[in-house]
Amino acid sequence: MKNQDIIDLRSDTVTAPDAAMRRAMAEAPVGDDVFGDDPTVNRLQDRIAELFGKEAALFTPSGTMANQIVFKTIARPGWEILCERECHIANYEVAGPAAHSGLLVSFLDSERGFFSAQQVFDAIRPKNEHCPLTKIVELENTHNRHGGSVCSPEEIAEIGEVCRDNDLHFHLDGARIWNAHIASGVSLAEYAKPFDTLAVCLSKGMGAPLGSLTLGTRDFIHEAHRIRKMFGGGMRQVGIVAAAGLYALDNNLSRLADDHSNARILAEGLNSVDGIVVELERVETNIVLADIAGLGITPETFVKKISERGLLCVQFGKTTVRFVTHLDVSEAQCIKAVELVKDCFST
Ligand SMILES: Cc1ncc(COP(=O)(O)O)c(C=O)c1O
């Protein structure tokens, strides 16, 4: 099967930079960013900081580093971080909060990926010589493992208030905050307001080949700069990558609405196949979780069978598979994806 015949819905990270993005990268003015000399990186950092209404931003190679830099910058070993059970920072970043920053990770449960302000309040430990010090709260929006669910600014504001009142640092893993912004119409600055720090990624739905940013106050970013160096994230003429991020902001943000409508087509189509269930009301952005238990096969077999027909998705649980739409997949391909699944599994 030729590459162009494959419909790759494994993740929104599988996109390839198009000719125009590559041109922007090739033409970017660059300098040594470890000296702070790269004008394209500086432009991206300033632009992102302004978009989110924060004082400063720091370019990192990955979302993982953008998150972990935050914890390492502010935390002391023996502190505790509260996060949702299925979150990325604790489940998919190789125990980074514990390994890098000596943090105890405590999980809060939720239906949609978002715990309540009351849950945070109830989880704060007494301040004594026995307990870890509850100090950081982390939220993920949109939430990957909960199928791209969107957190409302009202829910976030309530949690932010508990954090403020109890001297807790509030961090957002906003790898896909762009999708939340487009789906809800809430501005990026409004989303960012209650948070002390954020991590945002340009390499998910935005289509850049790599690049993320940590955001916060000028003082925080000054310190985070040292930690980035410690993590080996000091890069040199990296404006060629930052240029892809600037291009993505100009060209790939508003089109995320297409990914969301393609995800709906996919979700409704898959849900119409006997043996597959998609909770349609939970499809809010570009991620579709399909429960295939009714087909009587394992997710592994499902993934293998459809991959032989040129359709790629990933196993995402004991009976679940995940499909993700992105800028390299069209509406027609999503319709075709449903037909392929029907063809494979309809009796
Ligand atoms: C919600 C979330 N946060 C953080 C990351 C980490 O990003 P990276 O793969 O660039 O380290 C991902 C990666 O997919 C993610 O889905």
PDBQT file of the ligand as one rigid body, heavy atoms in Angstrom, charges set to zero:
ROOT
HETATM    1  C1  LIG A 401      -1.950  16.207  26.927  1.00  0.00    +0.000 C 
HETATM    2  C2  LIG A 401      -0.518  16.076  26.555  1.00  0.00    +0.000 A 
HETATM    3  N1  LIG A 401       0.406  16.729  27.271  1.00  0.00    +0.000 NA
HETATM    4  C3  LIG A 401       1.713  16.669  26.984  1.00  0.00    +0.000 A 
HETATM    5  C4  LIG A 401       2.165  15.926  25.925  1.00  0.00    +0.000 A 
HETATM    6  C5  LIG A 401       3.646  15.830  25.692  1.00  0.00    +0.000 C 
HETATM    7  O1  LIG A 401       4.057  16.338  24.494  1.00  0.00    +0.000 OA
HETATM    8  P1  LIG A 401       5.419  15.813  23.788  1.00  0.00    +0.000 P 
HETATM    9  O2  LIG A 401       5.075  14.543  23.107  1.00  0.00    +0.000 OA
HETATM   10  O3  LIG A 401       5.766  16.945  22.859  1.00  0.00    +0.000 OA
HETATM   11  O4  LIG A 401       6.438  15.638  24.862  1.00  0.00    +0.000 OA
HETATM   12  C6  LIG A 401       1.242  15.217  25.126  1.00  0.00    +0.000 A 
HETATM   13  C7  LIG A 401       1.717  14.406  23.993  1.00  0.00    +0.000 C 
HETATM   14  O5  LIG A 401       0.976  13.865  23.224  1.00  0.00    +0.000 OA
HETATM   15  C8  LIG A 401      -0.137  15.291  25.460  1.00  0.00    +0.000 A 
HETATM   16  O6  LIG A 401      -1.059  14.629  24.766  1.00  0.00    +0.000 OA
ENDROOT
TORSDOF 0
